[in-house]
Amino acid sequence: MSKKNRKKYRNKIEAAARNNVLVVNPVAQRSSEFNPDYSYVIKDLKRIGVLAIFFLTVLVVLSFILR
């Protein structure tokens, strides 16, 4: 951050402190609220992987049998 930007940021905080205004970082607030649960996605991806390996194995075995 350049010196000018730091001064502007400090001035905003000091002005807010003088006016008894609470300065809240909206990015930090959003990150604490958003907590997704993707456990079902991982479970589905594992199931898809197992099925893919199973079907590839069946295809390889069938290719040897049909020759």
Backbone torsions as a table, in degrees:
resi	resn	phi	psi	omega
1	MET	NA	137.3	-179.7
2	SER	-77.3	166.1	-179.0
3	LYS	-61.4	-39.0	-179.1
4	LYS	-62.0	-44.0	-179.9
5	ASN	-65.7	-38.2	179.0
6	ARG	-64.0	-41.5	179.4
7	LYS	-63.9	-42.3	179.2
8	LYS	-62.8	-42.9	-178.6
9	TYR	-64.5	-44.9	178.7
10	ARG	-62.2	-42.2	-179.3
11	ASN	-62.8	-38.7	178.4
12	LYS	-64.5	-43.0	-179.4
13	ILE	-66.6	-43.0	179.4
14	GLU	-64.1	-40.1	178.9
15	ALA	-65.9	-39.4	178.4
16	ALA	-66.5	-37.7	178.7
17	ALA	-66.8	-37.9	178.1
18	ARG	-66.1	-34.0	-178.2
19	ASN	-90.8	6.8	-177.9
20	ASN	56.6	42.5	178.1
21	VAL	-103.6	135.4	178.6
22	LEU	-82.9	124.4	178.7
23	VAL	-93.6	119.5	-177.7
24	VAL	-117.1	134.9	176.7
25	ASN	-84.3	110.1	-175.3
26	PRO	-65.9	-27.6	179.9
27	VAL	-68.8	-43.6	179.2
28	ALA	-65.3	-36.2	-179.4
29	GLN	-67.2	-43.1	179.9
30	ARG	-64.8	-38.7	-176.5
31	SER	-67.5	-29.2	179.4
32	SER	-78.8	-24.2	-179.8
33	GLU	-81.8	-34.5	-173.7
34	PHE	-88.9	109.2	179.6
35	ASN	-138.2	81.7	-176.5
36	PRO	-74.7	154.9	177.7
37	ASP	-114.8	110.1	-177.3
38	TYR	-107.9	23.4	-178.1
39	SER	-63.6	-34.8	179.4
40	TYR	-68.9	-29.9	178.5
41	VAL	-68.9	-44.1	178.8
42	ILE	-62.4	-40.8	178.8
43	LYS	-61.9	-44.3	178.9
44	ASP	-65.9	-38.9	178.8
45	LEU	-65.3	-37.7	176.4
46	LYS	-64.5	-42.4	179.4
47	ARG	-62.8	-41.7	178.6
48	ILE	-63.5	-41.8	178.6
49	GLY	-62.3	-43.7	179.6
50	VAL	-64.0	-44.5	178.8
51	LEU	-63.4	-39.1	179.0
52	ALA	-63.4	-44.6	178.7
53	ILE	-63.9	-41.7	179.3
54	PHE	-60.4	-48.8	-177.7
55	PHE	-68.3	-35.7	175.4
56	LEU	-64.1	-39.5	177.4
57	THR	-63.4	-42.5	178.4
58	VAL	-62.1	-41.6	179.9
59	LEU	-64.2	-40.9	179.3
60	VAL	-64.7	-44.7	-179.8
61	VAL	-63.3	-43.9	178.8
62	LEU	-63.9	-34.8	178.9
63	SER	-64.8	-36.0	176.6
64	PHE	-71.7	-36.4	-178.9
65	ILE	-69.7	-40.2	-174.7
66	LEU	-79.9	-9.0	180.0
67	ARG	-76.9	NA	NA
